[in-house]
Amino acid sequence: MPDGEAQSRQRAAQAASWEMIPADEQGELGQCLVGSEVLGPEWVAAFEQAPRSLFLPDLMWPFGDDGEYRVVDRVIDPVAWRRWAFSDVPIVTQWDEGRHLGDSPGEEPTSSGSMPSLVFSMFGDLDVRDGARVLEIGTGTGWCAGLLSARLGDRQVVSVEVDEKVAEAARRALTAAGWSPTVLTGDGADGWVHDAPYDRVLATAGVREVPVAWVEQTRPGGVVVVPWGTSYSQHDAIVRLVVGEDGTASGRFTGGAGFMKLREQRGVWPAHEDYVPGGAWPAQVRESATTLRLEEVTGTVEWFVGLRVPQVVHTLHEGDDGTTALLLYGLTDRSWAAVFFCGDGCREFLVYQDGPRDLWDEVAAAVRWWGGQGRPDVTRFGMTVSAGEQVVWLDSPQGGPSV
């Protein structure tokens, strides 16, 4: 199709989508999503039939542009509640696996309503067709299951949620909204083999290892869409895997994301005192210096660093003197590193390392590797998953530079 004709059809489809959306708060969100080209014409009816507001609790914690959580209670401030419910932001609906009480944010978000633009972007990757059978991992509020039910029909959707209370709330919300997909309580890593094979598998929980069950329960030619990242940081990227006749799955990353991890893959944060007993540097600590700046090793680059620095976590600590410490901990041994980034005027920064691995050297080498490849974004990377192995590659699974 000539480019001009394709563009004309795209503009006509977009205009038709806008006309289908009424002028209200839901409509304003819909027009925003259509304008950003993540909500296509095939999803507009489902968007209208299953608005996110029907799946959100009275008490919720939207994540604002300033990086802070708001406390929003529909009973106290219904106007603010509606404003946030129809905003393109993620909204936490549970803290600390349900142990948290009170209105203030808890320690760790453990269930949420995903950002609408990200939801429909992932639906675009999923590429569902009429008649498709979909397995969703991570029911959460039930909104995605509702959208899929509106698009495909209740009987085509199976959703698995690990938390019984979250699953029950989702069932109630779905019933109230008029949808009745199969919502099961169980370990999402196992999928749901009883209704396999599926045409599509959608995970709305991040993973560090793609469960082989998801691939095995998808028919050849089917698609698995999942947020994937490493232990190094919370930065994830969405990978779109196509299952082959040989049982492997392979595909590219489509964009960055941030998701709560599958519960069995969250891991336990290491205790600093286990690495540096008493808080004093051991006599054998290795001291050096680096010219890499803090902004060169933090932010979105962390996803790429994690590809080259396995089984390591990091955190930042702000000192009273304006110094920021980057702390690195190995997860398979007692290797650790600390880099102290001082304020303006500093050109070199002190590095301390101990243990079998030189963790800072590994991080610095990963940053240089990424720069040497032309600072590629996530869409130049891909993944191949087979039984017992997952491999991330750059540009091509055959012959691309080693990750």
Summary of the structure (lengths in Angstrom):
residues: 403
radius of gyration: 22.8
end to end distance: 37.0
largest distance: 71.2
contacts: 1274
relative contact order: 0.08
helix: 35%
strand: 28%
